[in-house]
Amino acid sequence: MALFSRSARNDAPLHPQDTLTTRDGSELTFTFFRHAALAIEYKGKHIYTDPVSSYADYARLPKADLVLVTHSHYDHFDRAAIDAVTERASLLVCDKTTAEGFEGECLVMRPSETAAPRDYVRIEAVAAYNTTEGHLDFHPREREDVGYVLTLGGTRIYIAGDGENTPEMESLRDIDIAFLPVNQPYTMTVDQAAEAVRALRPKIFYPYHYGEVEEKTDLDRLVRMLEGVTEVRIRPME
């Protein structure tokens, strides 16, 4: 797979971006907002994950073709941000708890389900939950929060949502790009993230959903632990 970065665009975007080439030679651009909020542009389509109003001015961004929500916590699900970035033709994909706020006007995905709701994307829902004693209530397994694997141009992108490393996560294969949360105590520790990456073996790993808590994530240590395993790209997601 040809995966490479291009320099920031000449129009100096407000938020940092990486542009990559997918397996089929198409161009794909990530825009990094904050926390777990991302945008993906692919073949003129605009995909947003976990949009939150305080992380970007969504009313001024291109309208969404697809919005993905991993779970119902306030730092992932913001109805105002979704309303600002969507239009009638936009498709909303979300977990079952978030779906309760949309009266059925979304595609609900449960763990292990797959869908191809548009001809340019395939979506796999992956269970997302906590496993450490004392942390289980942060993201309980029975609530059925999810992460997503998106296949765009043959490239598989895993956006994990919230939780710790789980058997469902570590059983994924052929992941090209992985976004994993490293935010103590609510998601993975540095050691857990390193363990997950060693199992997933992505070509590129983006730590995301870190910061905004007292216990800071030691990103330098995480990079050292994964030297020779994958390319770790640190982008400002705090």
Secondary structure, 3 states (H helix, E strand, C coil): CCCCCCCCCCCCCCCCEEEEECCCCCEEEEEECCCCCEEEEECCEEEEECCCHHHCCHHHCCCCCEEEECCCCCCCCCHHHHHHHCCCCCEEEECHHHHHHHCCCCEECCCCCEEEEECCEEEEEEECCCCCCCCCCCCCHHHCCEEEEEEECCEEEEECCCCCCCHHHHCCCCCCEEEEECCCCCCCCHHHHHHHHHHHCCCEEEEECCCCCCCCCCHHHHHHHCCCCCEECCCCCC
